[in-house]
Amino acid sequence: MSNTKLPILETERLILRAVSVGDVDDMFEYASTEEVTQYTTFKRHITKEDTSLAIQEVFLKRPVKGWPEAFAIVLKETNKMIGTCDFWPIAKNDVFEMGYALSPKYWNQGIVTEAGECVLKYAFEEYGVRRMELRHIDQNIGSKKVGQKLGFIHEGTKRKFIKVKSEYRDLEYYGMLKEEYNERTR
Ligand SMILES: CC(C)(COP(=O)(O)OP(=O)(O)OC[C@H]1O[C@@H](n2cnc3c(N)ncnc32)[C@H](O)[C@@H]1OP(=O)(O)O)[C@@H](O)C(=O)NCCC(=O)NCCS
């Protein structure tokens, strides 16, 4: 398996580098919002201690488990950390899942698509991912659009799989194979 340490990557508007302890304030700013957490598996952060704990326990523990670090999305213009874009192993034989979250102030400007393209390039070309998966609840149109723009293929629906605010929702599953990535970026 590849190194768990991530390089620093750069796109037109963004720097992608590993999440660090210094990201508490910026991460709290969006992880404490209902807009972001209504669609994520993590609970809304109420205090900065929640964010600090998440950074320590969720993000910084990844290399200990042999997982790649998580990329923080940093806006070049302001050097502000505004979200994350990460991937982690979910099955044997180089199968990974990708996830992302962005501060609502920056939604619908193509930022996660820009970050996602860069992370997919790194994951497939450098890290050794063979198959990347993506999933979202049916209402999460933004995530669905990002997946489509990145070239993921819809592979199925787990109907009424997840309970969100006391209602069971469908979970949509997507996948991208290394050869599909190669074909797309040729
Ligand atoms: C999903 C999320 C990461 C998207 O980030 P983003 O940087 O705004 O995404 P992009 O701007 O690259 O693309 C979003 C697309 O969805 C579209 N979109 C967003 N909300 C929409 C809605 N309610 N209805 C229709 N289209 C919508 C945007 O118009 C855009 O499409 P376009 O480029 O064709 O105009 C961001 O909304 C987020 O952090 N959401 C909360 C956390 C989350 O859901 N994470 C994923 C869990 S699976």
PDBQT file of the ligand as one rigid body, heavy atoms in Angstrom, charges set to zero:
ROOT
HETATM    1  C1  LIG A 201     -21.827  18.824  -1.844  1.00  0.00    +0.000 C 
HETATM    2  C2  LIG A 201     -20.792  19.927  -1.745  1.00  0.00    +0.000 C 
HETATM    3  C3  LIG A 201     -19.487  19.319  -1.308  1.00  0.00    +0.000 C 
HETATM    4  C4  LIG A 201     -20.649  20.562  -3.136  1.00  0.00    +0.000 C 
HETATM    5  O1  LIG A 201     -19.558  21.476  -3.121  1.00  0.00    +0.000 OA
HETATM    6  P1  LIG A 201     -19.479  22.685  -4.190  1.00  0.00    +0.000 P 
HETATM    7  O2  LIG A 201     -18.100  23.211  -4.220  1.00  0.00    +0.000 OA
HETATM    8  O3  LIG A 201     -20.584  23.621  -3.931  1.00  0.00    +0.000 OA
HETATM    9  O4  LIG A 201     -19.749  21.893  -5.542  1.00  0.00    +0.000 OA
HETATM   10  P2  LIG A 201     -19.573  22.462  -7.028  1.00  0.00    +0.000 P 
HETATM   11  O5  LIG A 201     -19.768  23.944  -7.033  1.00  0.00    +0.000 OA
HETATM   12  O6  LIG A 201     -18.306  21.912  -7.564  1.00  0.00    +0.000 OA
HETATM   13  O7  LIG A 201     -20.795  21.764  -7.770  1.00  0.00    +0.000 OA
HETATM   14  C5  LIG A 201     -22.095  21.799  -7.194  1.00  0.00    +0.000 C 
HETATM   15  C6  LIG A 201     -23.135  21.628  -8.301  1.00  0.00    +0.000 C 
HETATM   16  O8  LIG A 201     -24.383  21.277  -7.710  1.00  0.00    +0.000 OA
HETATM   17  C7  LIG A 201     -25.352  22.199  -8.106  1.00  0.00    +0.000 C 
HETATM   18  N1  LIG A 201     -26.319  22.266  -6.987  1.00  0.00    +0.000 N 
HETATM   19  C8  LIG A 201     -26.045  22.462  -5.691  1.00  0.00    +0.000 A 
HETATM   20  N2  LIG A 201     -27.192  22.427  -4.990  1.00  0.00    +0.000 NA
HETATM   21  C9  LIG A 201     -28.193  22.186  -5.883  1.00  0.00    +0.000 A 
HETATM   22  C10 LIG A 201     -29.588  22.024  -5.768  1.00  0.00    +0.000 A 
HETATM   23  N3  LIG A 201     -30.196  22.083  -4.591  1.00  0.00    +0.000 N 
HETATM   24  N4  LIG A 201     -30.303  21.759  -6.886  1.00  0.00    +0.000 NA
HETATM   25  C11 LIG A 201     -29.679  21.673  -8.090  1.00  0.00    +0.000 A 
HETATM   26  N5  LIG A 201     -28.341  21.821  -8.264  1.00  0.00    +0.000 NA
HETATM   27  C12 LIG A 201     -27.625  22.074  -7.159  1.00  0.00    +0.000 A 
HETATM   28  C13 LIG A 201     -24.607  23.468  -8.395  1.00  0.00    +0.000 C 
HETATM   29  O9  LIG A 201     -25.325  24.341  -9.212  1.00  0.00    +0.000 OA
HETATM   30  C14 LIG A 201     -23.366  22.890  -9.075  1.00  0.00    +0.000 C 
HETATM   31  O10 LIG A 201     -23.651  22.483 -10.396  1.00  0.00    +0.000 OA
HETATM   32  P3  LIG A 201     -23.118  23.298 -11.679  1.00  0.00    +0.000 P 
HETATM   33  O11 LIG A 201     -21.623  23.333 -11.594  1.00  0.00    +0.000 OA
HETATM   34  O12 LIG A 201     -23.628  22.506 -12.828  1.00  0.00    +0.000 OA
HETATM   35  O13 LIG A 201     -23.724  24.663 -11.542  1.00  0.00    +0.000 OA
HETATM   36  C15 LIG A 201     -21.193  21.026  -0.740  1.00  0.00    +0.000 C 
HETATM   37  O14 LIG A 201     -22.484  21.453  -1.065  1.00  0.00    +0.000 OA
HETATM   38  C16 LIG A 201     -21.178  20.528   0.712  1.00  0.00    +0.000 C 
HETATM   39  O15 LIG A 201     -20.180  20.619   1.389  1.00  0.00    +0.000 OA
HETATM   40  N6  LIG A 201     -22.330  20.010   1.179  1.00  0.00    +0.000 N 
HETATM   41  C17 LIG A 201     -22.441  19.567   2.572  1.00  0.00    +0.000 C 
HETATM   42  C18 LIG A 201     -21.577  18.359   2.873  1.00  0.00    +0.000 C 
HETATM   43  C19 LIG A 201     -21.898  17.212   1.956  1.00  0.00    +0.000 C 
HETATM   44  O16 LIG A 201     -23.026  17.025   1.545  1.00  0.00    +0.000 OA
HETATM   45  N7  LIG A 201     -20.895  16.404   1.636  1.00  0.00    +0.000 N 
HETATM   46  C20 LIG A 201     -21.062  15.261   0.784  1.00  0.00    +0.000 C 
HETATM   47  C21 LIG A 201     -21.666  14.127   1.548  1.00  0.00    +0.000 C 
HETATM   48  S1  LIG A 201     -22.025  12.789   0.434  1.00  0.00    +0.000 SA
ENDROOT
TORSDOF 0
